[in-house]
Amino acid sequence: MRIMGMDYGEKTIGIAVSDPFGWTAQGVEIIRRKDENNLKESMERIKELIEQYDVKKIVLGFPKNMNNTLGVRAEKTLEFKEKLEKRFSIEVILWDERLSTKAAESILLEADISRSKRKKVIDKMAAVYILQGYLDSKC
């Protein structure tokens, strides 16, 4: 059973998928959109990825504030979660993603990746970090 990880942002959705055994997360792609509120093409691409990888569950990064409160981004993520569940009839688990982007950026900095290249992959790396955290919690 494969699990999809997502980092849902204003303009991008980072996508990662687990291996068939649910041990490791691999980055797949970044879905980009011009308008935050227009999810039609993004949802179509997510559908294709769910079918391609035979995904049975989604782990969606949940951006809580550092003081554990919910801000605007968290509220939008909750709305996105509802849309995913309604559209795909699939379980969507919220996963605390605080510092996931920072952790992903640290990994890329350690690998000496240039700023322009980091910008192109950071959301996908954050999705990997979110999904791997979930997978590790199940061991």
Secondary structure as the mmCIF struct_conf table of DSSP 4:
data_model
#
loop_
_struct_conf.conf_type_id
_struct_conf.id
_struct_conf.beg_label_comp_id
_struct_conf.beg_label_asym_id
_struct_conf.beg_label_seq_id
_struct_conf.end_label_comp_id
_struct_conf.end_label_asym_id
_struct_conf.end_label_seq_id
STRN STRN1 ARG A 2 TYR A 8
BEND BEND1 GLU A 10 LYS A 11
STRN STRN2 THR A 12 SER A 18
TURN_TY1_P TURN_TY1_P1 PRO A 20 PHE A 21
BEND BEND2 GLY A 22 TRP A 23
STRN STRN3 ALA A 25 ARG A 32
BEND BEND3 LYS A 34 ASP A 35
TURN_TY1_P TURN_TY1_P2 GLU A 36 ASN A 37
HELX_RH_AL_P HELX_RH_AL_P1 LYS A 40 TYR A 53
TURN_TY1_P TURN_TY1_P3 ASP A 54 ASP A 54
STRN STRN4 VAL A 55 PHE A 62
TURN_TY1_P TURN_TY1_P4 MET A 66 ASN A 67
BEND BEND4 ASN A 68 ASN A 68
HELX_RH_AL_P HELX_RH_AL_P2 VAL A 72 PHE A 88
STRN STRN5 GLU A 91 ASP A 96
TURN_TY1_P TURN_TY1_P5 ARG A 98 LEU A 99
HELX_RH_AL_P HELX_RH_AL_P3 SER A 100 GLU A 110
TURN_TY1_P TURN_TY1_P6 ALA A 111 ASP A 112
HELX_RH_AL_P HELX_RH_AL_P4 ARG A 115 SER A 137
TURN_TY1_P TURN_TY1_P7 LYS A 138 LYS A 138
#
